[in-house]
Amino acid sequence: MASALSGSATAAPSVAGHPSAVSAATSRAVSDVTSRVIPVPGSVTAGGGAYRITAATRISVDGGSASALQIGEYAAGLLRPATGYPLPVGERVPGAARLADPQGIVLALGATDARLGDEGYRLRTTPASVLISARTPAGLFHGVQTLRQLLPAAVDAPAPVAGVAWTVPSADISDAPRYAYRGAMLDAARHFLTVAQVERYIDQLALYKINMLHLHLTDDQGWRIAVGSWPLLAAYGGSTEVGGGPGGSYTQDDYREIVRYAASRFLTVVPEIDGPGHTNAALASYAELGCDGVAPPLYTGTAVGFSSLCVPRPRTYDFLSDVIREVVALTPGPYVHIGGDEARSTTQADYVTFTDKVQQIVSSHGKTVIGWHQIDTAHPVPGALAQYWGTAGNETQVVAAARAGTQVIMSPANKAYLDMQYDAATPLGLHWAGYVEVEDSYAWDPATFIKGMPAAGIRGVEAPLWTETLKTSAQLEYMAFPRLPGIAEIGWSPAATHDWNAYRVRLAAQAPRWAALGITFHHSPQVNWPTT
């Protein structure tokens, strides 16, 4: 859904670099904010003055919310290491005039501006305070991420940094997302990723206001989540990975920890149980799931399209019912992803039968179905979402399904797939969808990429990161950065603010922050990176 703030007359023309009849103070505010913050906020005007964090600064939470207190502690945890300041967190005294004279950093729930929606915030500065207000805890958290980016990049250093003025520039920001669904996908199936690796990526996503973490948990090369009623899935099906490494899987407690950690950063986990294809790990674990009753060997290559569950066999749906029941019990979020791509060993008739049955299983648990956009060739249930991963933008069936109510998550592979190589010299990744440089990943619009797509048909965007060639966090980061922030901005910021020439300058300014965070990134020649 489009943000009501996306039509802001003050920010959009200034951000995009066009003439704007605004005051010099607002021009400075726009410049100070937009040069530092990704995704660029929807509305920026002059604040009441810059605020400097000192050893005396306190973080105060207004409104008595436990969630707000937790966000306050999170903010303090971000700011303490580099500043060296104690930054105590406490609750302000409630009252009708409680925000009349804010002091320090103040986090306030209960904003009345309906335009902020479920995730928006307002951030206002004076020489005495930074006041972040929001209607919801998620909005408050996103406001903290903006505060973080407004401060010098050294604030993300892990130890005290001397000689830095921790100053927040003067600004009055009102901001809310363009789309409600702003996701990133991690493929833990091709190469197993530890809980620590996933949580590190979650922290990086939170910085850019991503709110959905899609976990690809099952594929030909590995089954990565324990299912108590089918124990061999993880014990045997998870015992290898691409290249023949040891693989691994998440215990149910591991998965709960990922869900908990993601929720603490206001990300919703979307588990994917792929089928009917991409199922060799399951077939190798249980021969009864294949029509020939013969378990194939474990697979450590990277080919696709050769496996299929046995669609006519009732036992297949006993299996899926058990798996989905257990995964749903661990997943508080509203979505379950059923896969559905590259089912080349399944007839179209069987594909439709399978997809329709699995959707009913998911729906019976009160969850919303997501599937790769091939589910549009079946009969999407009401409310289902199709994740588009094509490259042409001429898929009439996706448009027809959207017009009938099946909204689309946009992940065009030649724009949003973070595992695509930047160029022919990129040492990691693939290029079946083409080479995707930083400009390619930023200079597109989800609303117009598919010809004829109704604007209301787009639920949001997602940046998938497949791991056929990736295993370490440094490798994941090299492919995600610097492209991930651009996808985040496309999903959050008003379309009128999207301008490559302005963005590439703002993107370059993120490099010192990534250095402070220890993030490995690709030094694209399309961006003039700082030399120090």
Order of alpha helices (4+ residues) and beta strands (2+ residues): alpha-alpha-beta-beta-beta-alpha-beta-beta-beta-beta-alpha-beta-beta-beta-alpha-beta-beta-beta-alpha-alpha-beta-alpha-alpha-beta-alpha-beta-beta-alpha-beta-alpha-alpha-beta-alpha-alpha-alpha-alpha
